[in-house]
């Protein structure tokens, strides 16, 4: 019997692409809101005080899907940069040896305790090796939390993936952000083959932008921050069905000015456009999945169920 992870998610409503937020994007995009699916880490919620909390409340009021991330990646990345060691190595360090972990754990309890029941779900605090993650998860579960467990293919071993799929209805898949194109393809291909053993388990890819790769090796949901590329790298790319349609060229640059000056330099407009594009990409994915089912007479996603609803128009 698989353990039910917390949240408002519907196992028949996918695939979904979550906009990963950081800094002021949460406040700007929530004004619309301009997309339905959002990932917000606990280290971001409250970063800008009441503005962030009000923005998060607007997303809930509009019945958006809000996935709460643990913030472990942000903490590990800060340690990796500070000590000059690979982030993959930091993520395997015992929690008790990681400066800032206890503070993150307390913040996680507070944020998830407040917003968890209304969220689409929340990611576990996946710091350390498999034993450390089991201990932390058991500790949180004993306190009444029901997080989504995380599998790290580069350090956990695939037997641990099977263990999580046998024990939980959702599993998050990590190590994709830092992986190069070749490694990412191999990881996704292995994930696709391995998950065939566990029908009914929802797989969420952490830090993965939907593309032709996810069309070849589908997952139920994914998140990334690439939707803000126009304000980070100076070029906006429009996509459909995993194919690039056009781009703005190197002309749309994010102005690194204080917040009160940014609005006049196009940052908000770029982020809103990126949010619209990501939301429409999610629509395309769901339409393609419907077309595949009708054309093939079979479920392309191994975790889907008969009678999948159309869901929201976005």
HELIX and SHEET records of a PDB file:
HELIX    1   1 UNK A   25  UNK A   30  1                                   6    
HELIX    2   2 UNK A   50  UNK A   61  1                                  12    
HELIX    3   3 UNK A   72  UNK A   83  1                                  12    
HELIX    4   4 UNK A   87  UNK A   91  1                                   5    
HELIX    5   5 UNK A   95  UNK A   97  5                                   3    
HELIX    6   6 UNK A  101  UNK A  115  1                                  15    
HELIX    7   7 UNK A  116  UNK A  118  5                                   3    
HELIX    8   8 UNK A  130  UNK A  142  1                                  13    
HELIX    9   9 UNK A  158  UNK A  167  1                                  10    
HELIX   10  10 UNK A  181  UNK A  195  1                                  15    
HELIX   11  11 UNK A  212  UNK A  216  1                                   5    
HELIX   12  12 UNK A  226  UNK A  228  5                                   3    
HELIX   13  13 UNK A  229  UNK A  232  1                                   4    
HELIX   14  14 UNK A  259  UNK A  262  1                                   4    
HELIX   15  15 UNK A  263  UNK A  265  5                                   3    
HELIX   16  16 UNK A  267  UNK A  296  1                                  30    
SHEET    1   A 8 UNK A 121  UNK A 122  0                                        
SHEET    2   A 8 UNK A  65  UNK A  69  1                                        
SHEET    3   A 8 UNK A  37  UNK A  41  1                                        
SHEET    4   A 8 UNK A  16  UNK A  20  1                                        
SHEET    5   A 8 UNK A 221  UNK A 224  1                                        
SHEET    6   A 8 UNK A 202  UNK A 205  1                                        
SHEET    7   A 8 UNK A 170  UNK A 173  1                                        
SHEET    8   A 8 UNK A 149  UNK A 151  1                                        
SHEET    1   B 2 UNK A 237  UNK A 240  0                                        
SHEET    2   B 2 UNK A 243  UNK A 247 -1                                        
END                                                                             
